[in-house]
Amino acid sequence: MDSATLATRFSSYFGRLSSNNKNPNPSSLLLLCIKEKKDKKYSFKSLKSSNPSSSSVVTETSLGISTSGEDNGGCGVVSSKFKRLVNEFETITEPIDKVKRILHYANLLPRFEDSDRVIENRVMGCTAQVWLVTKMDEYGKMRFYADSDSEITKGFCSCLIMLLDGALPEEVLKLTTQDLFALNVGLLPSKSQSRVNTWHNVFISMQKKTKSLVAEKQGKPPLEPFPSLVITADDIQPKGSYAESQAKFLFPDELKVTELVNVLKKKKIGVVAHFYMDPEVQGILTTAQQQWPHIHISDSLVMADMAVKMAKDGCQYITVLGVDFMSENVRAILDQAGFEKVGVYRMSDERIGCSLADAAASPTYTSYLEAASRSLPSLHVVYINTSLETKARAHELVPTITCTSSNVVNTILQAFAQVPDLNIWYGPDSYMGANIAELFQQMANMTNEEIALVHAKHDRESIRSLLPRLHYYQDGACIVHDIFGNEVVKRIQELYADAYLTAHFEVPGEMFALAMEAKRRGMGVVGSTQNILDFIKHRVQEALDRNLDEHLQFVLGTETGMVTSIVAAVRKLLGSVISTSDRAKINVEIIFPVCSDSVSRTSENASDGQHSADLNGVTKLSVIPGVATGEGCSIHGGCASCPYMKMNTLNSLLRVCQHLPNEKSIISSYEAGRFDSHTPLGNSVADVGCEPILHMRDFQATGKLPGKLVDHILDAASNKR
């Protein structure tokens, strides 16, 4: 076949896909790219190649032209097809005409086998049902088959298949998600998010399945998945030894639950616990909540609020399961609310530390604040995960307001909007500070309309002007979230690119960027532990409302202790629906990312059957041990499990409760005492340390910095002058 004939068939192929298109004849594009012909193999220069001199090979088969014989060449027409498709939609200005063109493509989608419409072939994250089958043919080319119950979605699938069907794996993998932004055809503004999701999610599934088939062909072992829990309405299925260790406490011993409930009721004890508790404790507490209402599991912000509520309801003691700054906050807030007689108890006679709280108590942090005090007007935005003493000392150096991972962005933006020429000094979490700075850098390139959705008082000019006045501490990190770095992110990209991604604001930049990209598509969340829980619940409820068989995967980008609350919330949702024969089956999989430091290595000749070789040939146990085992995990990271939080044991809780009231002073060292110390200026640490917390509560109630704090900022600047 000569080049002219091939060009004619190429033109016919594209013409069949996009009739009445006003773009140049595709045959002319083809003729410009033809370099040589040899044994039914044709070489084309890629129109979008990063190297102008590079070329690749395409066969008639890859153009949808019937041929026979072996084909071991590559194909270079993907970029040409892509460019032409982008140009095609750019020339269509009216939304209704774009709809018609997409529906035209939908009609050209090849027939999809009914037997392939199974949950295993479903594409996650799409509002409509989408099925995708990926195969590799005898010539090493990728073959894609797709279908959807939405005609618009079928049109998108048809476009993607037109681009990638018949391409070599490397060309499928070369196309990026950024490229797909050009194919956001903007059909209807209200539907634009779901449209972007469709392009992206189907494409990501194509790439993920391509990688899997390539690895299989090359004889490489599949990547070992992270441990996970699969939740259904009737069961919980752990995958991996670490997941098994988490799951075994989800259905606690009823005798232990009864023992705890009896003592709590008898002595009127309230319990506030952080999401990151040990799974055994959380399992007991979650079940005990059904019998004793004064048990609450939440993030650190809500713990003190719930303690006040429990005191109002008659609780005489509050037990705090968390790190020391949490019990300090509970004690101080109860005192502020007039409940000085309510006892507050922690769970250890030793210090229960926190790497972030320790960072903020260092001389380096004091130097950081001293620099802030010389650059006025300044506001110190301090993460709530710090000690009361840190808050007090800071507040006397620089006007200070506390924040949480869920309100830090709004706090900073409101402060910049409310106080002219303000400098903001955030600390102590360096990852969160860097993530906030990156977020604002991205906002600086958004439209004014998009920025207004984040904060009504800002536009592109104001965001750009504030960037030089935002500072963050450079030497503080949470030892749990520190594991979510490059290694873990690469595994997530390889194995779970099509899953829902959740990330705490404290994670390193790699994980933050990945989750933010997912968030833009409605496939992720970045925020506090409560934000993560709410996101998962919302997505599960959406699946229930659709009433379609689904397998939802969520990557848990925070401490694994959250899983107990997640399981309880998900099972409550799944159980709220009456089970009938026509009711959809929904599985929810919670995935625990783990870095290699948390996996115990063993020798090649181990015989317990619990090890497997990774891609580097390192033999490793499938067991991912917790801190209690003394293996793998430590205060330096490994699995996402905080060793300090795990000091809050069930035995400690029972011991404290059983010895209340503390008449014999047996548990005096467990009591969260009041600060009787003073600041460098001679003021009460308890009084001054509570002010930044109260400022935050005012901000949450009104959406503005309280007048007292603004006056403090302006007075400090005026006095300095």
Buried (B, 14 or more C-beta within 10 A) or exposed (E): EEBEEBBBBBBBBBBEBBEEBEBEEBBEBBBEBBEEEEEBBBBBBBBEBEEEEEBBBBBBBBBBBEEEEEBEBBBBBBBBBBBBBBBBBEEBEEEEEBBEBBBBBBEBBEEBEEEBBEBEBBBBBBBBBBBBBBEBEEBBBBBBBBBBEBBBBBBBBBBBBBBBBBBBBBBBBBBEBEBBEBBBBEBEEEEEBBBBBBBBBBBBBBBBBBBBBBBEEEEEEEBBEBBBBBBBBEEBBBBBBBBBBBBEBBEBBEEBBEBBBEBBEEBBBBBBBBBBBBBBBBBBBBBBBEBBEBBBBBBBBBBBBBBBBBBEEEBBBBBBBBBBBBBBBBBBBBBBBEBEEBBBBBBBEEEBBBBBBBBBBBEBBBEBBEBBBEBBBBBBBBBBBBBBBBBBBBBBBBBBBBBBBBBBBBBBBBBBBBBEEBBBBBBBBBBBBBBBBBBBEEBBEBEEEEBEEBBEEBBBEBBBEBEEBBBBBEEBBBBBBBBBBEBBBEBBBBBBBBBBBBBBBBBBBBBBBBBBBBBBBBBBBBBBBBBBBBBBBEBBEEBBEBEBBBBBBBBBBBBBBBBBBBBBBBBEBBEEBEEEEEEEEBBBBBBBBBBBBBBBBBEEEEEEEEBEEBEEEBBBBBBBBBBBEEBBBEEEBBBBBBBBBBBBBBEBBBBBBEBBEBEEEEBEEBBBEBBEEBBEEEBBBBBBBBBBBBBBBBBBEEEBBBEEBBEBBBEBBEEEE
